[in-house]
């Protein structure tokens, strides 16, 4: 993919976090990847809520993978590699007796930083694990929206029943109120706007269909952040372009004078992930008023091109300081990195 436009000023310290930087959640598991952190400010620090994907050390002739049982504890499932009912051609997903399983299980960890570059795990803030049957295969890719003093966490809830959007809220990051599954399978990439528009909450989300339609970005509205309706399709894939196969929202849209600016990810048929941007009307976000033709960031560095799943930059978290936008992103489905952008420069490339 030709690098026509890359507006990112990557941190020289990248990668900021590697799998070896954190301990596994329990004996018998190992961290395979750190992915796609949500980002927020809390108590004068910048915080990441990092997706930690864990797996099991493999032994010859047997495939091991983790899953949560009914009590919320991790159990290890093992299947002989020569089992005729096993399909294990994908590094991320396996199929066994007609059911799909993940090769890793994800939970969320909280890390904080004074300078936005050097992050450390806050051991007095507990990890967040999946709970219940609808989160049996873990929780992934948390996005954080702050409205007044409340933080809204939207995340991907994964189970053998499908992939949907779960939500919880907190004010102190120690106690959490579960909101259940707010968007049923198959759905993910949900980002709630950080203020009401005409008295309503809005969110971006990504339903999927294998048979008709595609992986597009949709808009929904709500009176309470729990029940969502009036769904409208906003952003579709573009044939022959860098976002031809799927698109999905990043973090909460950014309010600018020209409109709501959303940083999104797009992928092509070769599963190469880049970042782009689009703009929504300030008073009516169902009106898309512009979109970047080329990506604003494409994988170029070694840590973005090579990892658990290479050629990937993927974000669902950022902080804004005036014109400076600091995006924290997952690279190659293995590392956590950072890059700075100019909001005005992105807007100049929105056509």
N, C-alpha and C positions, 0 to 999 in steps of 0.2 A: 504494500500500500504506500503510495507516494506521500511524503510528508509535505503537503502543500501549506499547511498552517498548523503551528503548534505554539500556543500562547503561554504554555506552562513554564514557570521558572521553578524547576525542581529543587528541593532542599539538597544541598551538598552532602548532608548527613544521611541521605537515603541509602538503604531502607532504614526507617526509624525503628521498626520492630521486626524481629525474625522469630520463627517458631522456638528456637533454643532460648529465647529471652524469658519465657514463661514456663513454670512447672506444670506438668499434667495435672488434671483434676483428681486423679486417683491412680493407685498402683495398677499396672496392667495395661494402661493406656499411654499413648504417646501423641504429642501435638504434631499434626501433619501440616497445618496451614493456619495463618492468621489472615483474616479477610475483612474488608469493607467495614470500617468502623463508623458508627454514628458519632456525632460530635456535639458538644454543648459546653456552655460556660456555667460554672457553679463554684461559689466561694472563691472568686478571684483567680480561678485556675481554668485551663482548657482541659476538657476531659474527652477521652475516647471510650466508647463502649464497643469493644472489639469482638468480632466473631472468632471463636477459637474452635477449630475443627480437629477432633481427635480420632485416632484409629487404634488398631491393635497390631503389634509386631507380628508379622506373618511367619509361618513355618512351612517348610516344604510339604506340598501335597494337600494342604488344608487352607481354606479361606476363612479368616476371622473378621467379624465386624460387630460394632456395638449398636445397641438399641436400648431405649428406656423401657422398663417394665411398668406394670400397673402401679407400683409403689413409688415410681419416679427415680428408681435406682438404675444404674447402667448394668446391663447384662451382656455377656459376650456370646454371640451365636457363631457356630463353626460348621462349615460344610466342606466335604471333600471336593477337591478340584475336579475329580473325575466323575462327579455326580452328573448324570445326564440331564437333570432338571435345572442345572446351573448355567446361566449366561453371564459371563464376566468379561465383556469386551470393552467396557468403559471404566476409566479410572475412578469415576465418581459414583456410578450407579451399577448395581447388579440386579439380576432377575433370578428368582428361585421359585419354582413351582407356580409360575404365573404372577408372583407378587414382586414388587420392586422394593429394594432396600438401598440405603446409602452406605458407601464404604467408610464414611466417617460420620460422627455425630457432633453437632455444634452446640456450644453454649456461649454466654456473653460475659466478658470480664471488663471491669472498670479500671482505667488507668488515667493518671492526672499529670499535668505539667505546668510549671511556672512560665516557661519560655515558649511553649508550643512546639518544641523540638524533642526534648528529652522527657520521655514518659515512663512512669513507674506504676506498678500495680498498687492499688490502695487496698491493703489487706483488711481494713476495717469496713470496707464496702464489699459485700459478698457477691460472688458470681451468680448469674441468673441462668437456671437450667429449665429445660422444658418440663411442663407438668401436664398430666392428663393424657388421654388417648390421642387427642389431636396434635400433641407436640411430642409424640413418641420417638420420632427420629430427630428431635432437636429444634432449636430456635436459631434463626439466621438473620443477618443483614438488618440490624436494628437502625431505624431512623428516629431522631429525637426532635420534637417540636416543642418550643417553650411558648406558652400563652399565659401571661402574667406570672404567677409563681408556680404554675403547674407544668410539669414535663410530660408530654405524651409520647410514649414509646410504641411505634408500630414496627412489627417484625414478621418475618416469614415463619409460620408454624408448619412443621413437616411431620407427616405420619403416613401410615399405609392407606389412610383415607384420602390423601391428597395434600396439596400445598396451598395454604390460605394465609390470610393476614390476621395476626393476633395483635391485641393492644393491651397496654397497662399504663397506669399513670403513677406519678410520684411527685412529692414536693421536697423530699430530703434524700433520696437515693438509698434509703435504708428500708423503708416500708413501701410496698407497692399494692395498688388496687388493680386487680385483673378485670379487664373489660371483655374478655372472651374473644372469639373469632368474629371480627367485624366485617370481613369480606371472605366468602367461602371459596373453596377450590374451583378452578385453578386460578390463583391470584397472588400477586406479590408486588414489590417495589412501591409501597404505599407511603406517600409523604403528605402530611397535613400542613396547610398554610398556617403561618404564625400569627394571623389576625383574622377576625371575621370580615366578610365582605357583604355589605347590605344585610347585616344581621345573621348571616349564615356561615358555618364552617365549610371549608372546601378541602378536598384532598385529590391528589393524583394517584392513580393505581394502574396495575397492568394485568387484566384478565388475559387468558390465553385459550386458543382453540387450535386443535390439530387438523380439524376437518375443513373449516371455512373461516374466513377472516385471518387473523394473525396475532402476533405479539405487539400490541399497540398500547399507547399511553391514553388512559381515560381520565375524565374528571367526574367527581361526585360531590354532592352537597349534603349537609346534615344540620339539624338543630341542636344536637347534643354530643357529637363525635362518636356516638355508638351506632346509630341507625343511619345508613347512607343510601341516598336515592338520586333520582334525576341524572343517571349516568349518561355521559356523552363522550364519544371518541374524539380525542384531540389530535394526536400525533401518530401517523402511520409510518411504516417502513417505506423506503424508497428504492425501487428496483435498480440494480446496477451501481448502487452507491455504498458507502461505508456502513450505512445503517439499514441494509437491505433485508436482513433476516429477523431482527428483533430490536425493539427500543424499550427503555424503561426509565422511570424517573429517578433522579438522585435524591438530594435532601430537600428540605422545605424550600419553596420558591423565595427568591430575594426581591424585595420591593425596591424598584427603581423609579425614576421620574418617567421613564418610557413605558413601564409596565412591570409585570411579574416575570422575573428572569429565572428560568429553570435550567439547571445543568443536568443533562441526561446521558445515559449510555446507549450506544448502538453497536450492533454486531452484524457481521456479514455471514455468508454461508460457511465460511472457513472458521467461524467462532472467534474471530478477531474483534476485540472490544476496544472502542474509542469513546471519547467524550465529545458531546456537542452541546448546543444551547438553543432554547426557543423562548419566545416572549409572549405573554398573555396580557390582555387588556386589564388595567387596574380595577375597573368597576365591574367587569364581566369576564372572568377568566376562561369562559367557554370560547372566547374569541382569541384565536392565535394570530398575532400581528407580525410575527417574524420568526425566522429559524436560520441557523447557520447552515451554509451549503457544505462546507468542509468541517472536519473535526477541529475542535480547539485543543485537543490533546490526543496523541496517538502513542502507542508503545514504541519506545526507541531505545531505552536503556536496557542493559543486560538483565537487571532485576525485574523488568517488565516483560521481557521476551522469553525468559526461561525460568520455570518454576513448576509448581504442581500442575498448572494449566496455563501454558505460555501465551504470549501476545494479548495480555489483558491489562487495561486500566479501568477501574470500576469504583465509583464513589457513591456513598450515601451520607456524607457528612462534611460540613464546612463551617467556618466562622467568617464573619464580615466585619471589617474595620474601614468604614468610609469606602474608598474606591478599591481597597485591597481585599481580595477574596482568597482565603487560605483553604485549599481543598485537601482533605486527607483521603487517601484512596488505597484500595487493594491492588497490588501488582502481582501478576502471574498467579493469582489465587494462592499466594503463599506469604507475601510480605505486606507490611503497612508502610506507606510512604506519604510524603507531603509535597505540595507545590503551591506557589502563589500565582495569582492572576490579577489583572486589572479589570474591574467590572466595566469601565468605559470602553476598554479595548475589546472586550467580548461583545458589547452592544454595537460597536462599529461593524462587527462581522455578522450581525443578525440582519438578514435581508428581508 
